[in-house]
Amino acid sequence: MSIEKNLLEIKSELPENVTLVAVSKTKPVSELMEAYNAGQRIFGENKIQEMADKFEQMPKDIEWHMIGHVQTNKVKFMAPFVSLVHGVDSLKLLEEIDKQAQKNNRIIDCLLQIHIAEEETKFGLDEIELFEILQSETFKSLKNIQVKGLMGMATFTENEQQIKKEFTILKQLFDKVNALSIINYPLSIISMGMSGDYKIAIDCGSTMVRIGSSIFGNRNYN
Ligand SMILES: *Cc1c(COP(=O)(O)O)cnc(C)c1O
């Protein structure tokens, strides 16, 4: 299967309100260009340096999403161009993104990552931490970031009920933030679903799926 075919097939299955992030980490620019030439304009990377290198080399009408864990000291390298930061999991990181966004005279959109998986290893906030951040004076004072929604990763398992349960937790938390008007505008993005579980994620209310291997094939980390 070609990248173009994979991409068009996946796109044809997605409901209109669901945005596709093509996760291109580890893949060469030539393969990203195949997706670009097939119409894809949103790419997700999980390493800031790799994303910055690809940004330099590729057309400028691409939206670059940082989907990986972000180290505070690297924010400055993506601040000039990143469109959406999915994995924000602390107020400290939000403050740094705000600071670097200000230096670049921009507003950077962010998603707060919520821990929904059973695995200990996945990053993210719990509900209490989320509300603490959103209700803090510091958060309210940040003028150069905008939190657009929530992001989560389900447990890596074959158990569909488990995955469904975890995505539902994220959707309910999203609805709760909006219902209680915790911030003064509605959240609009729920980033959940990868190659193995995006159909379940969409059933559970995802508005943004992050798909890598089903488009580009398996990754080789060597
Ligand atoms: C790698 C990655 C994806 C894409 O994974 P696939 O299984 O290849 O679709 C999605 N989200 C995050 C956060 C990732 O790191």
PDBQT file of the ligand as one rigid body, heavy atoms in Angstrom, charges set to zero:
ROOT
HETATM    1  C1  LIG A 301       3.554   7.693  17.801  1.00  0.00    +0.000 C 
HETATM    2  C2  LIG A 301       2.342   8.347  18.353  1.00  0.00    +0.000 A 
HETATM    3  C3  LIG A 301       1.097   8.250  17.698  1.00  0.00    +0.000 A 
HETATM    4  C4  LIG A 301       0.872   7.442  16.443  1.00  0.00    +0.000 C 
HETATM    5  O1  LIG A 301       0.985   6.076  16.699  1.00  0.00    +0.000 OA
HETATM    6  P1  LIG A 301       0.550   4.980  15.598  1.00  0.00    +0.000 P 
HETATM    7  O2  LIG A 301       0.233   3.799  16.415  1.00  0.00    +0.000 OA
HETATM    8  O3  LIG A 301       1.726   4.785  14.723  1.00  0.00    +0.000 OA
HETATM    9  O4  LIG A 301      -0.609   5.516  14.856  1.00  0.00    +0.000 OA
HETATM   10  C5  LIG A 301       0.026   8.922  18.254  1.00  0.00    +0.000 A 
HETATM   11  N1  LIG A 301       0.151   9.662  19.374  1.00  0.00    +0.000 NA
HETATM   12  C6  LIG A 301       1.317   9.780  20.024  1.00  0.00    +0.000 A 
HETATM   13  C7  LIG A 301       1.372  10.608  21.254  1.00  0.00    +0.000 C 
HETATM   14  C8  LIG A 301       2.448   9.129  19.545  1.00  0.00    +0.000 A 
HETATM   15  O5  LIG A 301       3.605   9.257  20.213  1.00  0.00    +0.000 OA
ENDROOT
TORSDOF 0
